[in-house]
Amino acid sequence: METTKPTLYQPNVITQARYSFTEYEMRVLMYVVRQIQDKLNRNDVEFNRNMFGEIDFKIQFYLADMMVSEGEKNHARIRKALKDLRDKSFEVEDEKQWFNVGFINYGRYNKDAKKWELQVSFLLMPYMVSLARGFTAYQLETIMHLNTHSQRLYMMFSQYHDTGIFRISAEDLRYKLGLEDKYERYGDFKIRVLSAAEKELKQLFDAGKSDVWVKLTDDKKERGKEDFDRTLTFKIVHSERRFNQIEEAKAESMRYCAQMLKTILPEAELYCNKLLGYLVEKKRLKPFSDRLERLEDQAREESKPLTSYGGLLRHIAKEDFKYQG
């Protein structure tokens, strides 16, 4: 069984983790993400919070829901995808906890109803919710137009939409894609994985079917280093529509953070303003906004006023975001 140990400081744990998806595994994953998005968009917020708490998330579907027709071959592929997803081990560790969980708890097929069923563990749901919030319906459609490795790369690149640059070591990227045993030479990896993905994305971008195009701008290796011991730098190019979405999202994060800081620390205006400036400079405004949302949820669950979390907020800013103000 393959074990995945993500790096927790990255934007999305699942997106940056190590594994390789087949076409049908990706179809299942994208369907799960769409179902989670549907729940998140409902007005019954309390129901959503409970469902994404300590309750495993069960999903039922027909083959047609996966955009594939009935047939023995497709039936067998979905069955294999569910079996393989169950065997994918996902590991998370931070200062508070460690857990290892299968990507799904089980897969089942009702022969009378011709209906499939799978279940996602509540332990994995916070990361699945993060994934669902991180991609629009448009982006999910783009993912389904790409080949397997291009899909994973697109998902990684999209998480860095606010920086315009994505850097990663060639060895780390090969490992995350689960290809360390397939490509021994960087040149082969570059041609068959990186250049192929760049070409696919450019074609979709030019056709208006993707809002992101990525170009490898630097992959030089220092003399004496191993073949994969090099840093890859990708430039992320956005369509005008995507650029406007990014700017709107930044403005919304700024408004939310400013309002929350003012509410939690009403007597510390100077501190709050400097903290906001620091987060913008370090490009950490969105992660901080996400953390404030969890703090707001905590206040509701504990039935406490937000002002009682001033000390915790300062601690989060210092320890998690390295703000020394």
LUMVOGU-213174 format. One record per residue: x, y, z of N, C-alpha, C, CB in turn; residue in one letter. Coordinates in steps of 0.02 Angstrom, whole numbers, padded with zeros to 5 digits, always signed. Each point is the difference from the previous one (the first is absolute). Glycine has a CB too. Layout:
BEGIN
XYZXYZXYZXYZA/...
***
This chain:
BEGIN
+00042-00060+00000-00042+00060+00000+00044+00062+00000-00091-00062+00061M/+00075+00109-00104+00039+00061-00007-00019+00050+00055+00009-00018-00125E/+00042+00047+00156-00012+00048+00054+00015+00070-00024+00026-00087+00085T/-00071+00133-00071+00008+00069-00019+00011+00042+00062-00072-00016-00101T/+00126+00057+00102+00012+00044+00056+00008+00070-00027+00055-00091+00066K/-00110+00130-00067+00002+00067-00029+00038+00049+00044-00108-00024-00056P/+00129+00078+00024+00030+00055+00037-00056+00048+00018+00111-00013-00060T/-00122+00024+00124-00061+00033+00023+00000+00076-00013-00010-00088+00085L/+00068+00119-00096-00002+00073-00010-00020+00018-00071+00087+00012+00086Y/-00093-00060-00131-00019+00015-00068-00074+00016-00005+00092-00073-00042Q/-00114+00107-00011-00069+00025-00004-00053-00054+00005+00044+00090-00070P/-00032-00148+00042-00051-00051+00004+00033-00067+00008-00078+00068-00071N/+00064-00101+00128+00034-00061+00017-00010-00055-00051-00013+00031+00119V/-00048-00040-00141-00014-00053-00048+00033+00014-00067-00109-00023+00057I/+00104+00085-00080+00029+00018-00065+00075-00012-00002-00090+00085-00014T/+00124-00072+00070+00073-00005+00001+00026-00067+00023+00001+00121+00022Q/-00045-00168-00007+00020-00065+00026+00029-00045-00054-00087+00011+00088A/+00116-00067-00068+00031-00046-00047-00049-00056-00018+00113+00027+00047R/-00132-00029-00109-00038-00056-00028-00011+00013-00074-00057-00023+00111Y/+00039-00029-00146-00014+00006-00071-00070-00027-00012+00123-00012-00031S/-00165+00051-00002-00069-00020-00014-00007-00028-00071-00040+00087+00080F/+00001-00140-00087-00021-00022-00066-00058+00044-00022+00039-00120+00022T/-00058+00113-00086-00055+00040-00026-00064-00010+00041+00051-00008-00114E/-00067-00055+00130-00062-00014+00035+00003+00018+00074-00021-00091-00082Y/+00080+00087+00112+00007+00024+00069-00012+00075+00002+00082-00092+00025E/-00056+00127-00075-00011+00073-00003-00073+00016-00011+00116+00014-00045M/-00151-00053+00005-00072+00011-00009-00037-00006+00066+00009-00044-00117R/+00009-00006+00156-00031-00010+00065+00016+00059+00046+00007-00125-00013V/+00056+00145+00016+00020+00056+00042-00036+00064-00018+00112-00053+00014L/-00116+00069-00078-00034+00061-00022-00075-00002+00016+00086+00014-00091M/-00115-00074+00087-00071-00006+00017-00010+00013+00074-00017-00083-00094Y/+00061+00056+00136-00004+00012+00072+00006+00075+00014+00049-00114+00023V/-00001+00147-00056+00010+00072+00010-00063+00039-00019+00123-00014-00022V/-00155-00005-00034-00061+00035-00021-00056-00010+00051+00033-00016-00120R/-00039-00044+00148-00051-00012+00050+00012+00042+00063-00014-00116-00045Q/+00077+00122+00065+00016+00042+00058-00015+00073-00014+00090-00082+00034I/-00073+00104-00095-00016+00070-00018-00075+00012+00003+00101+00003-00074Q/-00140-00051+00052-00072+00007+00002-00025+00009+00072-00009-00069-00104D/+00038+00030+00150-00020+00006+00071+00021+00068+00028+00010-00125+00013K/+00050+00147-00031+00025+00064+00026-00041+00059-00025+00114-00050+00005L/-00144+00043-00063-00039+00054-00029-00071+00004+00027+00069-00011-00102N/-00089-00038+00142-00068+00002+00028-00004+00050+00056-00017-00120-00031R/-00043+00140+00048-00009+00049+00052+00002-00029+00070-00067+00065-00080N/+00059-00131+00086-00002-00032+00065+00071-00010+00026-00108-00059-00030D/+00137+00113+00055+00070+00000+00020+00013-00048+00057+00009+00117-00039V/-00054-00118+00089+00011-00043+00058+00002-00073-00021-00057+00084+00073E/+00014-00103-00120+00000-00068-00025+00067-00016-00032-00125+00006-00019F/+00151+00042-00019+00064-00011-00032+00056-00009+00051-00039+00067-00098N/+00038-00026+00150+00052-00007+00051-00004-00068+00034-00003+00124+00018R/-00057-00146-00002-00006-00065+00032+00022-00055-00047-00094+00043+00069N/+00073-00037-00132+00016-00053-00048+00076-00005-00010-00110+00018-00057M/+00145+00039+00058+00071-00001-00010+00038-00006+00066-00016+00069-00104F/-00020-00083+00158+00032-00012+00064+00016-00074+00006-00060+00097+00052G/+00041-00129+00002+00017-00070+00010-00054-00046-00028+00064+00031+00102E/-00082-00020-00165-00047-00043-00035+00031-00015-00068-00101+00049+00060I/+00109-00113-00076+00027-00019-00064-00049+00020-00056+00063-00096+00053D/-00036+00119-00108-00039+00028-00054-00014-00054-00052+00050+00114+00020F/-00113-00134-00029-00019-00053-00046-00027+00031-00065-00025-00078+00097K/+00047+00051-00153-00021+00024-00066-00023-00058-00042+00081+00096+00007I/-00138-00087-00040-00025-00051-00047-00001+00030-00070-00071-00054+00091Q/+00082+00011-00141+00001+00025-00069-00013-00056-00050+00081+00090+00035F/-00102-00069-00095-00006-00045-00057+00060+00011-00045-00127+00001+00006Y/+00140-00049-00050+00056+00008-00047-00008+00064-00042+00013-00124-00005L/-00074+00140-00014-00013+00060-00040+00023+00063+00036-00097-00058-00053A/+00096+00057+00120+00023+00058+00038+00075+00013-00010-00089-00023+00085D/+00125-00029-00104+00071+00005-00013+00014+00016-00074+00022-00080+00094M/-00075+00093-00131+00005+00015-00071+00026-00059-00040+00020+00120+00029M/-00037-00180-00006+00017-00061-00036-00062-00043-00007+00119+00003+00042V/-00124-00038-00098-00060-00041-00013+00005-00068+00035-00014+00058-00110S/-00042-00092+00116-00001-00067+00026+00040-00046-00045-00113+00021+00054E/+00142-00072-00026+00039-00047-00039+00047-00038+00045-00009+00073-00101G/+00025-00134+00083+00043-00041+00042+00068+00033+00012-00058-00101-00043E/+00086+00132-00010+00066+00030+00007-00001+00059+00048+00027-00036-00117K/-00076+00082+00109-00005+00057+00045-00017-00022+00071-00035+00071-00096N/-00007-00121+00101-00019-00027+00066+00062-00026+00036-00114-00031-00044H/+00156-00006+00008+00060-00028+00030+00049+00055+00019-00016-00104-00068A/+00019+00157+00028+00047+00055+00014-00020+00039+00063+00024+00008-00122R/-00089+00004+00130-00024+00034+00060+00012-00044+00062-00087+00062-00068I/+00074-00126+00060+00012-00046+00056+00074+00002+00021-00095-00074-00039R/+00139+00071-00010+00072+00001+00015+00019+00068+00031+00022-00081-00095K/-00051+00135+00069+00016+00066+00027-00019+00004+00074-00017+00050-00114A/-00041-00076+00132-00021+00002+00070+00045-00043+00044-00117+00020-00038L/+00136-00079+00012+00045-00043+00038+00068+00034+00011-00058-00101-00047K/+00084+00131-00005+00066+00032+00005-00003+00063+00044+00028-00045-00114D/-00083+00083+00110-00006+00059+00043-00003-00020+00073-00059+00060-00092L/+00027-00117+00106-00003-00024+00069+00070-00019+00026-00117-00041-00020R/+00159+00017-00025+00067-00021+00020+00050+00057+00004-00024-00108-00052D/+00006+00167+00026+00044+00057+00005+00000+00026+00072-00021+00031-00122K/+00079-00032+00152+00006+00021+00070+00020+00073+00004+00031-00117+00033S/-00068+00155+00008+00012+00072+00006+00020+00015+00072-00084+00025-00092F/+00141+00007+00100+00028+00012+00067+00008+00074+00013+00059-00110-00006E/-00081+00131+00065+00006+00070+00020+00030+00002+00070-00099+00034-00072V/+00147+00010+00081+00030+00008+00066+00017+00074+00011+00046-00118-00003E/-00065+00144+00061+00021+00067+00020+00014-00001+00074-00068+00054-00092D/+00072+00005+00123+00018+00002+00071-00055-00026+00045+00072+00096-00025E/-00133-00103-00001-00057-00021+00042-00022-00072-00012-00035+00118-00001K/+00048-00145-00058-00027-00066-00014+00038-00036-00056-00111+00041+00037Q/+00100-00106-00041+00023-00041-00055-00056-00047-00018+00122+00007+00036W/-00135-00017-00099-00047-00052-00020+00017-00025-00069-00088+00051+00071F/+00069-00113-00083+00008-00032-00065-00067-00029-00019+00123-00026+00021N/-00147+00043-00080-00068-00020-00019-00001-00017-00074-00050+00073+00090V/+00007-00119-00110-00009-00016-00070-00036+00057-00036-00002-00122+00027G/+00014+00129-00091-00032+00054-00037-00076-00005+00003+00099+00005-00075F/-00126-00067+00071-00071-00011+00014-00005-00060+00047-00035+00047-00113I/-00018-00049+00151-00010-00055+00048-00021-00065-00036-00032+00083+00087N/-00012-00076-00136-00022-00059-00037-00032+00021-00066-00018-00062+00108Y/+00013+00014-00152-00038+00008-00062-00050-00057-00005+00097+00060-00058G/-00157-00045+00034-00052-00052-00003-00042+00010-00063-00003-00009+00127R/-00024-00047-00154-00043+00003-00059-00064-00038+00013+00100+00011-00076Y/-00157+00023+00068-00066-00031+00007-00022-00025-00069-00031+00075+00100N/+00031-00140-00110-00014-00028-00066-00072+00010-00022+00089-00084+00021K/-00135+00083+00026-00071+00010-00018-00012+00072-00023-00033-00088+00083D/+00059+00136-00045-00010+00070-00016+00051+00027-00050-00049+00015+00113A/+00101-00056-00127+00055+00021-00044+00031+00065+00024-00056-00057-00097K/+00064+00060+00162+00025+00061+00031+00062-00015+00041-00117+00048+00003K/+00165-00002-00007+00063-00005+00037-00003+00041+00064+00061-00019-00108W/-00018+00002+00155+00003+00038+00063+00072-00001+00025-00121-00030+00028E/+00142+00086-00001+00065+00004+00033-00006+00044+00062+00060-00016-00111L/-00011+00010+00155-00002+00039+00062+00069+00030+00014-00091-00075+00045Q/+00091+00140-00030+00061+00037+00017+00003+00009+00075+00001+00060-00113V/+00055-00075+00144+00007+00006+00073-00004+00073+00022+00070-00103+00001S/-00099+00115+00057-00004+00068+00027+00070+00029+00013-00112-00028+00053F/+00161-00016-00042+00068+00024+00011+00028+00035-00061+00018-00093+00081L/-00039+00070-00139+00025+00028-00063-00042+00058-00024+00045-00112-00029L/-00106+00119+00055-00047+00049-00026+00025+00073+00003-00088-00078+00034M/+00122+00100+00019+00024+00070+00000+00045+00015-00060-00007+00000+00124P/+00046-00049-00145+00044+00010-00057-00038-00005-00066+00095-00046+00068Y/-00146+00003-00070-00042-00004-00059-00040+00064-00008-00007-00125+00013M/-00017+00153+00043-00037+00063-00003+00046+00056-00025-00074-00037+00096V/+00137+00036-00073+00049+00050-00023+00010-00007-00075+00057-00001+00112S/-00053-00060-00136+00008-00012-00072-00061+00025-00038+00071-00100+00024L/-00131+00086+00003-00062+00022-00033-00005+00076-00003-00056-00105+00040A/+00078+00138+00013-00002+00073+00001+00054+00030-00045-00045-00004+00116R/+00097-00035-00130+00056+00026-00038-00009-00001-00075+00069-00036+00092G/-00122+00001-00117-00009-00005-00072-00072+00019-00019+00088-00089-00005F/-00094+00127-00049-00066+00017-00026-00025-00056-00044+00027+00123+00006T/-00092-00121-00024-00028-00049-00045+00036+00003-00068-00112+00008+00058A/+00131+00052-00078+00036+00010-00063+00067-00037+00002-00056+00112-00016Y/+00091-00106+00072+00065-00033+00006-00006-00075+00001+00042+00099+00062Q/-00095-00125-00029-00011-00072+00001-00012-00026-00071-00048+00009+00116L/+00013+00030-00156-00012-00020-00069+00066-00001-00039-00116+00050+00005E/+00159-00002+00009+00066+00001-00031+00040-00063+00017+00000+00125+00004T/-00002-00143+00060+00037-00059+00023-00020-00062-00039+00007+00051+00114I/-00073-00059-00127-00024-00059-00035+00020-00002-00073-00095-00002+00079M/+00120+00058-00107+00023+00002-00069+00074-00019-00006-00085+00088-00024H/+00119-00097+00081+00072-00012-00001+00016-00074+00012+00017+00117+00041L/+00043-00136-00061+00025-00067+00015+00021-00004+00072+00037-00014-00119N/-00022-00046+00143+00009-00013+00071+00052+00045+00034-00031-00116-00024T/+00093+00118-00001+00052+00040+00033-00014+00075-00009+00083-00092-00018H/-00111+00110-00038-00017+00071-00011-00054+00022+00049+00029-00011-00122S/-00074-00033+00140-00052+00016+00049+00032+00018+00067-00080-00077-00058Q/+00125+00035+00082+00032+00013+00064+00040+00065-00002+00006-00124+00021R/+00030+00136-00076+00040+00061-00005-00045+00062-00001+00088-00064-00062L/-00143+00060+00025-00047+00056-00002-00027+00016+00070-00032-00031-00119Y/+00015-00021+00157-00025+00010+00067+00052+00032+00045-00076-00098-00015M/+00139+00076+00008+00053+00031+00039+00010+00074-00019+00056-00111+00009M/-00052+00124-00074+00011+00068-00023-00056+00047+00021+00063-00046-00097F/-00124+00021+00094-00058+00042+00016+00001+00023+00073-00065-00060-00087S/+00097+00022+00131+00004+00020+00070+00046+00059+00011-00023-00118+00031Q/+00063+00135-00081+00046+00056+00005-00021+00058-00044+00092-00080+00026Y/-00158+00086-00036-00026+00051-00046+00016+00071+00023-00091-00078-00030H/+00103+00088+00095+00010+00068+00025+00073+00022-00005-00096-00017+00076D/+00142-00029-00093+00071+00018-00003+00024+00009-00071+00017-00062+00105T/-00046+00025-00153+00023+00004-00069+00061-00041-00014-00048+00112-00004G/+00079-00140+00057+00060-00040-00006-00008-00063+00043+00072+00103-00022I/-00051-00159-00005-00001-00063+00038+00070-00030-00005-00124-00019-00023F/+00156+00007+00081+00066-00030+00002-00002-00065+00039+00053+00113-00008R/-00017-00162-00017+00002-00065+00032+00062-00037-00026-00127-00004+00013I/+00156-00038+00028+00058-00039-00024-00025-00054-00047+00065+00023+00106S/-00025-00040-00156-00019-00052-00048-00010-00066+00035+00063+00059-00090A/-00021-00074+00139-00006-00063+00037-00065-00003+00039+00124-00006+00009E/-00141+00062+00024-00062+00003+00039-00061-00008-00045+00057+00074+00084D/-00056-00041-00141-00057-00004-00046-00007-00071-00027+00015+00121-00031L/+00040-00151+00011-00003-00069-00025-00028-00047+00054+00098+00024-00076R/-00079-00012+00139-00023-00042+00055-00075+00010+00012+00114+00007+00053Y/-00137+00056-00053-00070+00014+00012-00045-00030-00054+00033+00104+00059K/-00006-00108-00120-00039-00029-00054+00005-00076-00001+00019+00103-00066L/+00020-00132+00113+00007-00072+00004+00039-00029-00058-00106-00003+00061G/+00155+00041-00088+00036-00020-00061+00074-00013+00012-00083+00065-00065L/+00104-00070+00129+00072-00008+00013+00028-00066-00026-00016+00070+00100E/-00027-00121-00110+00023-00064-00027-00009-00005-00075-00028-00051+00108D/-00001+00103-00139-00014-00003-00072+00050+00039-00041-00119-00013+00028K/+00140+00071-00002+00046+00042-00038+00066+00007+00037-00097+00062-00051Y/+00150-00090+00023+00066+00005+00031+00038+00061-00026+00002-00124+00012E/-00019+00147-00072+00032+00058-00030-00047+00060+00001+00070-00075-00073R/-00044+00133+00095-00042+00060+00002-00024+00019-00069+00063+00039+00100Y/-00021-00049-00151-00020+00018-00068-00063-00036-00022+00119+00021-00026G/-00125-00085+00043-00060-00038-00018-00061+00025+00039+00072-00100-00026D/-00061+00115+00090-00054+00026+00043-00024+00067-00026+00049-00060+00099F/-00003+00102-00121-00018+00066-00025-00042-00004-00063+00105+00045+00050K/-00083-00088-00097-00035-00006-00064-00069-00032+00008+00111-00009-00057I/-00114-00046+00092-00061-00040+00002-00051+00024+00052+00068-00095-00038R/-00045+00131+00089-00046+00023+00052-00008+00076-00001+00032-00098+00071V/+00023+00134-00063-00005+00073+00006-00018+00034-00066+00084-00006+00092L/-00047-00010-00144-00014+00032-00065-00068-00021-00027+00123+00003-00024S/-00141-00066+00036-00065-00024-00024-00057+00037+00036+00050-00113-00024A/-00043+00124+00090-00050+00037+00037-00004+00072-00022+00018-00076+00098A/+00041+00106-00110+00002+00070-00023-00037+00007-00067+00110+00017+00060E/-00099-00064-00105-00032+00002-00065-00075-00009+00005+00104-00045-00050K/-00126-00002+00092-00072-00012+00009-00034+00062+00028+00022-00121+00019E/+00008+00151+00033-00030+00058+00031-00002+00060-00048+00041-00041+00111L/+00011+00048-00152+00001+00056-00048-00056-00008-00051+00125+00012+00016K/-00137-00073-00039-00053-00012-00048-00068+00016+00030+00069-00089-00054Q/-00080+00068+00117-00064+00015+00033-00007+00074+00014+00001-00114+00052L/+00054+00146-00033+00001+00072+00014-00019+00039-00063+00088-00017+00089F/-00058+00000-00145-00013+00034-00063-00071-00011-00024+00120-00011-00029D/-00149-00047+00047-00068-00017-00020-00052+00027+00048+00044-00102-00055A/-00021+00137+00108-00046+00027+00049-00029-00051+00048-00027+00086-00082G/+00060-00143+00088-00025-00054+00043+00041-00006+00064-00040-00060-00101K/+00089+00103+00110+00039+00003+00062+00017+00072+00014+00047-00115-00020S/-00048+00133+00084+00016+00069+00017+00072+00006+00025-00119+00020+00028D/+00157-00074-00034+00070+00000+00022+00044-00034-00052-00036+00000+00121V/+00093+00030-00135+00051-00032-00041+00065+00006+00038-00060+00027-00109W/+00101-00080+00107+00062-00001+00038+00059-00013-00045-00063-00041+00100V/+00116+00079-00091+00061-00008-00040+00060-00011+00045-00049+00073-00091K/+00087-00126+00077+00062-00013+00036+00052+00051-00023-00028-00125+00013L/+00051+00168+00033+00046+00053-00019+00072-00013+00021-00095+00078+00008T/+00105-00123+00040+00069-00013+00022+00004-00070+00031+00019+00123+00021D/+00031-00162-00043+00011-00066+00028+00074-00017-00002-00115-00036-00036D/+00157+00087+00041+00072-00012-00005+00026-00039+00060+00011+00105-00066K/+00038-00147+00053+00032-00041+00051+00070+00025+00013-00070-00100-00033K/+00089+00105+00096+00068+00020+00017+00049-00056-00017-00044+00076+00092E/+00103-00057-00111+00051-00049-00017+00016-00046+00060+00048+00081-00085R/-00045-00145+00072+00015-00048+00052-00060-00028+00037+00106+00059+00012G/-00165-00030-00024-00060-00024+00033-00029-00060-00037-00024+00117+00040K/-00020-00155-00005-00035-00056-00030-00050+00026-00051+00015-00069+00104E/-00037+00025-00150-00043+00021-00056-00064+00033+00023+00048-00093-00066D/-00079+00067+00119-00064+00028+00024+00010+00051+00056-00056-00106-00032F/+00118+00121+00048+00015+00048+00053+00003+00070-00031+00064-00087+00068D/-00123+00113-00086-00005+00066-00031-00068+00030+00019+00076-00035-00097R/-00080+00101+00097-00062+00035+00016-00036+00019-00064+00050+00043+00107T/-00114-00060-00108-00042+00017-00058-00040+00063+00017-00008-00122-00036L/+00008+00170-00011-00039+00061+00009-00051+00004-00056+00097+00059+00057T/-00161-00054-00038-00054+00005-00048-00032+00069+00005-00021-00125+00006F/+00009+00155-00063-00038+00063-00002-00073-00017-00014+00101+00066-00041K/-00146-00039+00082-00071-00014-00006-00033+00059-00035+00000-00073+00104I/-00029+00060-00162-00033+00053-00040-00075-00008+00007+00097+00005-00082V/-00132+00049+00098-00072-00001+00011-00037+00034-00058+00019-00001+00124H/-00078-00023-00137-00044+00035-00046-00026+00063+00035-00034-00108-00059S/+00008+00155+00021-00027+00061+00031-00056-00016+00048+00031+00065-00102E/-00073-00114+00085-00055-00020+00044+00027-00025+00066-00071-00028-00099R/+00122-00014+00096+00029-00027+00061+00035+00054+00040+00013-00111-00057R/+00021+00157+00022+00034+00054+00035-00050+00042+00039+00088+00002-00090F/-00145+00012+00060-00052+00039+00035-00027-00038+00060-00030+00055-00108N/+00022-00121+00101-00023-00041+00056+00050+00002+00058-00061-00074-00080Q/+00126+00071+00063+00052+00001+00051-00001+00067+00038+00070-00078-00070I/-00076+00132+00033-00002+00066+00032-00061+00008+00044+00063+00047-00098E/-00120-00073+00076-00061+00003+00040+00008-00042+00064-00068+00017-00105E/+00099-00075+00097+00011-00044+00058+00047+00033+00051-00019-00102-00073A/+00071+00136+00048+00046+00035+00045-00036+00055+00038+00096-00026-00078K/-00137+00064+00041-00037+00055+00032-00048-00026+00053+00010+00066-00106A/-00043-00122+00092-00046-00030+00047+00037-00025+00062-00077-00033-00094E/+00135+00002+00084+00040-00023+00057+00022+00059+00043+00039-00098-00067S/-00020+00152+00035+00021+00059+00037-00057+00029+00041+00083+00025-00090M/-00143-00020+00059-00058+00026+00037-00017-00044+00060-00044+00049-00108R/+00045-00115+00097-00018-00046+00054+00051+00003+00057-00055-00075-00084Y/+00120+00074+00067+00051+00002+00051-00003+00066+00040+00073-00075-00072C/-00082+00130+00036-00003+00065+00034-00059+00002+00048+00052+00054-00100A/-00110-00079+00080-00059+00001+00042+00009-00046+00061-00071+00024-00100Q/+00099-00083+00089+00010-00047+00055+00051+00026+00050-00028-00094-00077M/+00083+00124+00053+00050+00028+00045-00029+00057+00042+00090-00032-00082L/-00130+00073+00049-00031+00056+00036-00048-00026+00054+00010+00071-00103K/-00044-00126+00088-00047-00029+00048+00036-00033+00058-00083-00017-00092T/+00136-00021+00077+00035-00038+00052+00045+00045+00042-00004-00101-00073I/+00036+00150+00041+00047+00044+00035-00021+00073-00011+00094-00084-00013L/-00151+00104+00041-00026+00068-00013+00045+00056+00026-00113-00049+00006P/+00156+00035+00043+00042+00051+00029+00072-00002-00028-00070-00005+00103E/+00081-00034-00155+00069-00008-00026+00002+00015-00075+00024-00087+00089A/-00047+00146-00108-00004+00019-00071+00068+00000-00033-00100+00067+00026E/+00151-00040+00007+00066+00003-00030+00028-00070-00012+00019+00110+00058L/-00026-00153-00008+00023-00070-00008-00035-00034-00059+00022-00007+00125Y/-00087+00016-00130-00039-00032-00053+00021+00025-00069-00096-00012+00079C/+00107+00077-00086+00020+00029-00064+00069-00025-00021-00069+00101+00025N/+00115-00105+00023+00067-00025-00016-00002-00074-00019+00050+00085+00078K/-00091-00122-00043-00007-00072-00014-00027-00010-00071-00019-00024+00122L/-00032+00062-00141-00028-00005-00067+00053+00017-00053-00113+00030+00046L/+00152+00022-00034+00053+00019-00046+00052-00056-00008-00019+00120+00030G/+00035-00150+00027+00049-00055+00000-00026-00060-00040+00043+00039+00112Y/-00107-00057-00102-00030-00057-00035-00003+00012-00075-00067-00026+00102L/+00052+00087-00122-00001+00017-00072+00070-00006-00029-00099+00077+00018V/+00148-00049+00017+00069-00002-00023+00025-00072-00008+00021+00110+00056E/-00038-00153-00009+00023-00070+00000-00045-00046-00041+00050+00020+00112K/-00102+00009-00141-00049-00039-00040-00031-00056+00042+00064+00026-00104K/-00083-00009+00166-00030-00050+00045-00070+00021+00021+00115-00030+00041R/-00145+00078-00077-00065+00025+00020-00054-00054-00004+00034+00113-00040L/-00034-00152-00014-00052-00052-00008+00006-00054+00054-00001+00022-00123K/+00061-00049+00137+00005-00049+00055-00022+00028+00067+00094-00053-00062P/-00079+00117+00074-00021+00031+00062-00076+00007+00002+00109+00062+00007F/-00139-00044-00063-00073+00004-00005-00032-00068+00015+00011+00092-00084S/+00017-00145+00057-00026-00067+00013+00006-00017+00074+00032-00035-00116D/+00023+00056+00147+00008-00014+00072-00050+00039+00041+00122-00022-00019R/-00138+00083-00001-00050+00040+00035-00069-00031-00005+00068+00102-00021L/-00083-00133-00037-00064-00034-00008-00007-00057+00050-00001+00030-00122E/+00056-00067+00132-00002-00055+00049-00006+00028+00071+00070-00072-00076R/-00039+00128+00089-00006+00032+00065-00072+00024+00012+00120+00035-00006L/-00152-00010-00046-00069+00022+00005-00046-00060+00014+00024+00096-00079E/-00010-00152+00046-00038-00062+00013+00009-00022+00072+00012-00034-00120D/+00049+00039+00145+00015-00020+00069-00039+00043+00049+00115-00037-00035Q/-00119+00102+00021-00037+00046+00044-00074-00020+00003+00081+00093-00027A/-00109-00111-00030-00071-00021-00001-00010-00064+00040-00013+00054-00113R/+00058-00103+00102-00007-00064+00034+00008+00007+00075+00044-00057-00102E/-00001+00102+00124+00012+00010+00071-00044+00054+00031+00117-00037-00019E/-00158+00068-00023-00047+00052+00023+00036+00056+00038-00090-00087+00007S/+00145+00109-00036+00039+00054+00030+00004+00060-00048+00067-00084+00068K/-00060+00144-00041+00008+00058-00044+00068-00001-00033-00078+00067+00072P/+00083-00039-00132+00063+00001-00036+00055+00037+00038-00064-00007-00107L/+00044+00056+00147+00050+00040+00037+00039-00043+00050-00074+00100-00014T/+00047-00158+00033+00034-00043+00048+00058-00039-00032-00107-00009+00064S/+00115+00016-00130+00052-00038-00035+00058+00045-00022-00088-00080-00039Y/+00094+00139+00070+00054+00046-00018+00069-00030+00012-00075+00094+00028G/+00084-00126+00029+00064-00031+00016+00017-00056-00049-00017+00030+00119G/-00033-00070-00135+00011-00055-00047+00018+00027-00069-00080-00072+00065L/+00046+00125-00085+00014+00029-00066+00072+00025-00003-00121+00032-00012L/+00145+00001+00063+00069+00024+00001+00049-00059-00002-00036+00102+00065R/+00018-00155-00030+00042-00060+00000+00004-00031-00070-00031-00021+00121H/-00026+00017-00155-00003-00027-00068+00043+00042-00047-00115-00045+00022I/+00108+00112-00016+00038+00044-00043+00075-00009+00010-00094+00082+00002A/+00114-00091+00060+00071-00007+00016+00028-00068-00018-00016+00082+00092K/-00019-00135-00070+00026-00068-00008-00012-00029-00069-00018-00017+00121E/-00042+00027-00148-00017-00030-00065+00020+00043-00059-00094-00057+00056D/+00095+00124-00046+00014+00044-00056+00063+00042+00010-00123+00004-00021F/+00159-00017+00075+00066+00029+00013-00001+00077+00003+00051-00099-00056K/-00108+00126+00081-00005+00073+00006+00027+00020+00069-00101+00005-00078Y/+00150+00040+00079+00032+00019+00063-00020+00069+00024+00095-00070-00033Q/-00148+00099+00004-00021+00068+00018-00031+00004+00069-00017+00022-00119G/
***
